[in-house]
Amino acid sequence: LGLSLRTGLHIGLIELIHDLVGGINVHLAARVMSEAGDDEIWVSRTITDIFIGTNYRFSKQGMYQLKGIPEQ
């Protein structure tokens, strides 16, 4: 089909606003995704921390200042 996929993963608490989800963690997941290129999966530091002590490995992409997020 010639489609590309970009994915961003983060885990955190969400806010329910009527039937919608929102909050800083939804925003952060969207910002992580926006840094990923075509056919890439980027994850937040929170995700990598969950996998400490496992056989899963992640490639570091550097530190980023994401719009609307106070920390790098």
N, C-alpha and C positions, 0 to 999 in steps of 0.2 A: 504493500500500500504506500510505501514511501513515507511512513510516519516516523517521527522521532519522539522520544519520551524523555522527560526530565523529571527527576523525583527528589524531593526533600523530606527527610524524616526527623521528627523531634517528638519527645514525649513530655507531657506535663498536664497540669490541671486545666480544665476548660470552664468557660462560663456558659450556662444555658440562658439564652435570651429568646423567650417564647419557644419556637421550634428550631431555632438556629444555635449553632455553637460559635463562640467567639472568645476573645480574651488574648492576652499577650502571648500565650503558647501557640495559639492558632496563627497569630501574626508571625511569630518566630519561625514556625514550620514553613510558611509561605516565603519568608525571606531566605531561608536555607535553600529551598527549591529554586529561587530566582538566581542563585549563584551557580547552580549546576548547569552544565552544558548539555547539548543533545546527547541522549543515550547515557547519561550519567546519573548516579544515585549519590547524593550528598546527605550526610547526617550531621546532627548537632553534637556538640561535646557531651551532652546529656546521654545521647544514645551510645557513644563510645564508652562512657563510664559504666553503663549497664553491663557491657561485655568484658570488663576487666576480669582476668583470670580464666577466660575461655580461649578456644583456638581461633576465634574470629579475629581478623586483622583488618585494619582500616588504613588507608593512605592519607597522610596529613596534607591538607590543602593550604595551610597557613591560617593566620588570624584575620578575621574580617570584622569591620564595623558595619553591622546591618542597620539599615534605616529604621528608626523607631525603637531600636533595642539599645539600652543604656551601656551594656558591656560588650567587649569584643568577643 
